[in-house]
Amino acid sequence: MSMTDLPVLQAIKGKLRFHETRQKVLAENVANAETPGYRARDIKAPDFFRMAVEGEGNDGVSTVLTNPMHIAGPLIDNNAPFRPEKVGGYEVTPDGNAVSLEDQMMKVTGNQMDFQTVTSLYQRSIGLLKTAVGKR
């Protein structure tokens, strides 16, 4: 097994792919801000905690129940990740366009900041693994 095949790193990669896909959808929203009848879309975020716990198979990182009084674990949502969701805009123009550029730009900025944070986390995780293996 490769270092990058760890369930936690797979979840981080999944989050990076999510932010990349979401950026494309948000860019489409901005590009179609003048298109008659266009409705803004967004992508539902997958449950990255579940991805880290389950991994690709059932051999992911899991918690150990050491006391029967402890909470058993997360409730798993079986919703499909990366599903586009139609969202209502703040205003609808007479031609039926419901894209609010201010709202879309706020989402783009938030998505960019999240992507940079996850990228930094991934780089640091790989660095820690390299240090642990002794490849620095």
Stockholm file with secondary structure:
# STOCKHOLM 1.0

chainA/1-136         MSMTDLPVLQAIKGKLRFHETRQKVLAENVANAETPGYRARDIKAPDFFRMAVEGEGNDGVSTVLTNPMHIAGPLIDNNAPFRPEKVGGYEVTPDGNAVSLEDQMMKVTGNQMDFQTVTSLYQRSIGLLKTAVGKR
#=GR chainA/1-136 SS CCGGGSHHHHHHHHHHHHHHHHHHHHHHHHHTTTSTTCCCEEECCCCHHHHHHHCSSSCSCCCCCCSTTSCCCCCCCCCCTTCEEECCCSCCCTTSCCCCHHHHHHHHHHHHHHHHHHHHHHHHHHHHHHHHHTCC
#=GC SS_cons         CCGGGSHHHHHHHHHHHHHHHHHHHHHHHHHTTTSTTCCCEEECCCCHHHHHHHCSSSCSCCCCCCSTTSCCCCCCCCCCTTCEEECCCSCCCTTSCCCCHHHHHHHHHHHHHHHHHHHHHHHHHHHHHHHHHTCC
//
